Amino acid sequence: MSFLTLNSLSKTYGNFTAVDAVSLEVGKGEFVSLLGPSGCGKTTTLQMIAGLVEPSAGSVMLDGRDITHEKPNRRGLGIVFQTYALFPHMTVAQNVSFGLEMRRIGKAERDRRVAEVLALVKLDRFFDRYPRQLSGGQRQRVAIARALVIEPPVLLLDEPLSNLDAKLREEMQFELRRIQQTVGTTTIMVTHDQGEALSISDRVVVMEHGRMTQVDVPAAVYDHPATEFISSFIGKMNNISGTALTSAIQSSGVILPATGSGAAEGEPVILSLRPERINIVPAGEGHLPGVVSARFFFGSHWLFNVETAVGLIIVSSPNTDRSLPPAVGQPVELAWAPESARMAARPQEVSRVEG
């Protein structure tokens, strides 16, 4: 059953449509990420849910109540901004308590709830410190605590991890998910970081040009992208142009195994294949021969550029430490399971490799 519902929600600015008829149902306690590049409409959608932007059309329903035109303070939603927006002259406890004071909650109840939420975000020993005395990750947790202490029906997160360095951002992804699961608050997060969205969300909403182009669980969005844009935006993808055969495509005179698309034999198709689904195998055991033109080391894995008859293919191989990786200039053969390569009708000519 839907707890938060967006019904054909739209926002226009003159002749420009920022959000175009977005419809979404979010269950109670669900964590949903709005994912997409800059300018795709995800932040505007979040702001309309929060009441910070007035919709041009459509409605926002919360637990059966129409809140489309309610003021932000009447909606009771928790919001964490990209900049955290902490009061520099207030201590951690005072920052977290501020929303309760505005709601005229008694001091004893305020103190109890502040203590509980600071313990939840593992900052109970920092209650008397000021924001300038905290690390970036600690300030982010203060902002989350301040949003949660009012016990909101929905928590809205606007790029909450973007100001953190790479290592801390990864750590805080899982900390954020732990906090959300502990409290059980329905959460909507805006992000342009695909890894962030895929790792901690129950569902991912991919947006492009103001529209929702795919709504699904993270694994399905990654393994079965609905559009060419999604396949290239989320992770790396090898896209090979060819013509359809039965459970294969023919490209540049080479036959490559793939799962069927429903296209008739001879019709133009695209074969999409993730780099990590490709194996480098001994001569005679693969589907596609090639030569390594470049290789890059990422610690946990190697990334290879392989020149083939069908163009440049990107291959990602785990760093198993069992054997030396292929060298630049070395002939190799590439193999994959047919179900890992998906055919789709080719509406127009595209580049062979995206990502």
C-alpha positions in Angstrom: 0.0 0.0 0.0 1.3 3.4 -1.0 2.3 5.8 1.9 3.6 8.6 -0.3 2.1 9.1 -3.8 3.0 11.5 -6.6 0.2 11.8 -9.1 1.3 13.3 -12.5 3.5 15.9 -10.7 4.8 18.5 -13.0 6.8 21.8 -12.8 7.2 24.3 -15.7 9.1 27.5 -15.8 7.7 29.4 -18.8 8.3 27.1 -21.8 10.8 24.9 -19.9 9.5 21.7 -18.3 11.6 20.8 -15.3 9.5 17.9 -14.2 7.0 16.2 -16.5 4.1 14.2 -15.2 6.0 12.2 -12.6 3.9 9.5 -10.9 5.3 7.3 -8.1 4.1 5.2 -5.2 6.3 4.8 -2.1 5.5 2.2 0.6 5.8 3.0 4.3 9.4 2.4 5.5 10.8 2.2 1.9 14.1 3.8 0.9 13.8 5.2 -2.7 16.5 7.1 -4.5 15.9 9.6 -7.4 18.9 9.1 -9.6 20.0 11.1 -12.6 22.4 13.6 -14.1 22.3 17.3 -13.3 19.2 19.0 -14.6 17.1 15.9 -14.9 14.4 17.1 -12.4 15.2 15.0 -9.4 15.9 17.9 -7.0 12.8 19.8 -8.2 10.7 16.7 -7.6 12.1 16.5 -4.0 11.4 20.2 -3.4 7.8 19.8 -4.5 7.4 16.9 -2.1 8.9 19.1 0.6 6.7 22.1 -0.3 9.6 24.3 -1.2 8.5 24.5 -4.9 4.8 24.9 -6.0 3.8 22.2 -8.6 2.4 23.4 -11.9 0.2 20.3 -12.1 -0.4 17.1 -10.3 -0.6 16.2 -6.6 1.3 14.9 -3.6 -0.5 12.5 -1.2 0.8 11.5 2.2 -0.9 8.7 4.0 -4.2 9.5 2.2 -3.9 13.3 2.8 -3.5 15.8 0.0 -0.5 17.9 0.9 0.1 19.5 -2.5 -0.5 23.0 -1.4 0.3 22.8 2.3 3.2 24.9 3.6 6.4 23.1 4.4 6.1 23.5 8.2 2.6 22.0 8.0 3.8 18.8 6.3 6.1 17.7 9.1 8.7 16.2 6.8 12.3 15.8 7.8 14.8 17.4 5.3 18.6 17.1 5.1 20.2 19.6 2.7 23.4 19.1 0.7 25.1 21.8 2.9 23.6 20.4 6.2 22.6 24.0 7.1 23.6 23.7 10.8 23.6 26.7 13.1 27.3 27.5 13.8 26.5 29.3 17.1 24.6 26.3 18.5 26.0 23.1 20.0 25.1 19.7 18.6 22.3 19.2 21.1 20.9 22.7 20.5 20.9 22.1 16.7 19.1 18.8 17.1 16.6 20.3 19.6 15.8 23.3 17.5 12.9 21.7 15.6 11.3 20.4 18.8 11.5 23.9 20.4 9.7 25.3 17.4 7.0 22.8 17.9 6.8 23.8 21.6 7.7 20.4 22.9 8.4 20.4 26.7 12.0 20.4 27.9 12.0 17.0 29.5 10.6 15.4 26.3 13.0 17.4 24.2 16.0 16.2 26.2 14.8 12.6 26.0 14.3 12.6 22.2 17.6 14.5 21.6 19.5 11.9 23.7 17.9 9.0 21.8 18.6 10.3 18.4 22.2 11.3 19.2 22.7 7.8 20.4 21.2 6.5 17.2 23.7 8.4 15.1 26.5 7.6 17.5 27.1 11.2 18.6 25.9 11.1 22.2 29.4 12.0 23.4 29.5 15.1 21.2 26.3 16.9 22.4 28.1 20.0 23.7 30.4 20.5 20.7 29.9 23.1 17.9 29.7 22.3 14.2 33.2 23.7 13.6 34.6 21.1 16.0 33.2 18.2 14.0 34.3 16.3 11.0 32.3 16.3 7.8 30.8 12.9 8.6 29.8 14.0 12.1 28.2 17.2 10.8 26.2 15.1 8.3 25.0 12.9 11.2 23.9 15.9 13.2 21.8 17.1 10.2 20.2 13.6 10.0 19.6 13.6 13.8 17.9 17.0 13.5 15.7 15.8 10.7 14.8 12.6 12.6 14.2 14.0 16.1 10.8 15.5 15.0 9.7 11.9 14.1 8.8 12.8 10.5 6.6 10.6 8.4 9.0 11.0 5.5 12.7 11.9 5.4 14.0 13.8 2.4 17.7 13.7 1.6 19.1 16.2 -1.0 22.6 14.9 -2.1 23.4 14.2 1.6 26.8 12.7 1.0 28.2 14.9 -1.9 30.4 17.1 0.4 32.3 14.1 1.8 35.5 12.7 0.5 35.3 9.3 -1.4 36.2 7.0 1.5 34.0 8.8 4.1 31.2 8.9 1.6 31.3 5.2 1.2 31.3 4.6 4.9 28.4 7.1 5.4 26.3 5.3 2.8 26.0 2.2 5.0 25.7 4.3 8.1 22.8 6.2 6.6 21.1 2.9 5.6 21.6 1.5 9.1 20.0 4.6 10.7 17.0 4.5 8.2 16.4 0.8 8.8 16.6 1.2 12.6 14.0 4.0 12.6 11.9 2.7 9.7 11.3 6.1 8.3 10.1 6.4 4.7 13.0 8.0 2.9 13.4 9.7 -0.5 17.0 10.5 -1.5 18.2 12.6 -4.4 21.6 11.6 -5.8 23.7 11.7 -9.0 26.0 9.0 -7.6 24.9 5.6 -9.1 26.9 3.5 -6.6 25.3 5.4 -3.7 21.8 4.8 -5.1 22.3 1.1 -6.0 24.0 0.2 -2.7 21.5 1.4 -0.1 18.1 1.8 -1.9 15.1 -0.5 -1.9 14.2 1.0 -5.3 15.9 3.3 -7.7 14.0 5.9 -9.9 16.1 6.9 -12.9 15.2 10.3 -14.2 16.0 11.9 -17.6 14.8 15.2 -19.0 12.2 15.6 -16.2 10.7 12.1 -16.6 11.0 8.9 -14.7 12.5 6.4 -17.3 12.8 3.3 -15.0 11.6 2.4 -11.5 12.9 -0.9 -10.1 15.1 -2.6 -7.6 18.8 -1.8 -7.9 19.8 -5.1 -9.4 17.2 -4.9 -12.1 18.1 -1.3 -13.0 21.8 -2.4 -13.4 21.3 -5.8 -15.1 18.2 -4.9 -17.2 18.4 -1.1 -18.1 15.2 0.0 -19.8 16.9 2.5 -22.2 20.3 3.1 -23.8 20.7 6.1 -21.6 20.3 4.1 -18.4 22.7 1.4 -19.7 25.4 4.1 -20.2 24.7 6.2 -17.2 24.7 3.4 -14.7 28.1 1.7 -14.8 30.0 1.0 -17.9 28.4 -0.8 -20.8 29.7 -2.3 -24.1 27.1 -1.6 -26.8 27.7 -3.5 -30.1 25.7 -2.8 -33.2 24.7 -5.8 -35.4 21.8 -7.8 -36.9 19.7 -10.3 -35.0 20.1 -14.0 -35.3 18.6 -16.7 -33.2 20.1 -16.2 -29.7 23.0 -14.2 -31.2 23.9 -11.2 -33.2 26.1 -10.8 -36.2 28.5 -7.9 -36.2 31.4 -7.2 -38.6 31.3 -10.8 -39.7 31.5 -12.2 -36.2 28.6 -14.1 -34.4 28.2 -13.2 -30.8 25.9 -15.1 -28.4 23.1 -13.2 -26.6 19.7 -13.5 -25.2 16.8 -12.8 -27.6 15.1 -9.5 -27.9 12.1 -10.5 -30.0 13.6 -8.9 -33.1 13.2 -10.8 -36.3 16.3 -12.3 -37.9 18.2 -9.7 -39.9 16.8 -6.7 -38.0 19.3 -4.2 -36.6 19.9 -4.7 -32.9 22.3 -3.6 -30.1 24.1 -6.1 -27.9 24.7 -4.7 -24.4 27.3 -6.4 -22.2 28.7 -5.2 -18.9 32.6 -5.3 -18.6 32.6 -7.5 -15.5 30.5 -10.1 -17.3 33.3 -10.8 -19.8 36.0 -13.3 -19.2 39.5 -13.3 -20.7 40.1 -17.0 -21.7 42.7 -19.1 -23.5 42.9 -19.1 -27.3 40.1 -21.1 -28.9 37.8 -21.0 -25.9 36.2 -17.6 -26.5 33.6 -15.9 -28.7 35.6 -12.8 -29.7 39.4 -12.5 -30.3 41.2 -9.2 -29.7 44.3 -7.5 -28.6 44.8 -5.6 -25.3 45.4 -1.9 -26.2 45.4 -0.5 -22.6 45.1 -1.7 -19.0 44.4 0.1 -15.7 44.8 -1.1 -12.1 42.1 -0.2 -9.6 43.3 -2.3 -6.6 40.3 -4.7 -6.5 40.2 -5.2 -10.2 41.9 -4.5 -13.6 40.2 -2.7 -16.5 41.3 -3.6 -20.0 40.6 -2.0 -23.3 40.5 -4.7 -26.0 40.5 -3.9 -29.7 38.4 -6.4 -31.6 36.7 -6.8 -35.0 33.5 -5.2 -33.6 35.4 -2.3 -32.0 36.8 -1.4 -28.6 35.5 -3.7 -25.8 36.0 -2.8 -22.1 36.7 -5.8 -19.8 36.8 -5.7 -16.0 38.6 -8.6 -14.3 39.0 -9.1 -10.5 42.5 -8.9 -9.0 42.7 -12.5 -7.8 46.6 -12.5 -7.5 46.6 -15.9 -9.2 48.3 -15.0 -12.4 49.8 -12.0 -14.2 47.2 -9.9 -16.1 47.4 -9.7 -19.9 49.9 -7.2 -21.1 49.3 -4.4 -23.5 49.7 -5.8 -27.0 48.9 -9.3 -26.0 46.3 -11.3 -28.0 43.3 -12.5 -25.9 39.9 -14.1 -26.4 36.8 -12.9 -24.8 33.9 -15.1 -23.5 30.6 -14.6 -21.7 27.5 -16.4 -20.8 24.7 -15.8 -23.4 22.3 -14.6 -20.7 24.8 -11.8 -19.8 24.5 -10.2 -23.2 21.2 -8.6 -24.0 19.8 -7.7 -27.5 17.6 -4.7 -28.0 16.1 -3.2 -31.1 18.4 -0.5 -32.5 16.4 2.7 -33.0 19.4 4.6 -34.2 23.1 4.3 -34.6 25.0 4.5 -31.3 28.7 4.3 -30.3 30.0 0.9 -29.6 31.1 1.5 -26.0 29.4 3.8 -23.5 30.4 4.6 -20.0 
